[in-house]
Amino acid sequence: MPTQETADAELAAQPAAYWTGLAYEALVAFTRARQAEQGYTHPQFWLLRNLSKNDISPDGHGMTIPELQDAMRSYIRPEDDLKAEAEVLLERGWLTRDAEGRLWITEAGERARVDLGRHAPAIRARIHEGIDDADYVTALQVLQRMIRNTGGTPA
């Protein structure tokens, strides 16, 4: 029967990149599935957030799809089709498009953004279930240190 020390040594020898990759895929899939259950997609939520002056947009000005893709490059996935997702939001009346092709959030879109954002704490709580906040902070600090150790810059 292996000791805890042996088990810890075996775990410490495993590659972090493998586990962070698995964690990323699992967390993204879980989050997107919960959002889909509520009737929206991850990219739709981010479109609303990026166009809202009450959220990520610094000025509330409309943006084109290429501008949104650039703004969202660190968290959208290659398979995300922002143009198609925006069309859904246009049909729902949550966005409008001006003559220059800029998308603007509507009052209904702002209400939807706030409503959709109310689901985030429950999703986070499920992901963090059984994980002490101190352990979570330590895990993030370790990951940030690994990023710095490899020449990266933690965001």
Secondary structure, DSSP 4 states (H G I P E B T S, - for coil): ---HHHHHHHHHTS-HHHHHHHHHHHHHHHHHHHHHHTT--HHHHHHHHHH-TTTT-SS---B-HHHHHHHTTTTS-TT--HHHHHHHHHHHTSEEE-TTS-EEE-HHHHHHHHHHHTTHHHHHHHHHTT--HHHHHHHHHHHHHHHHHTT----
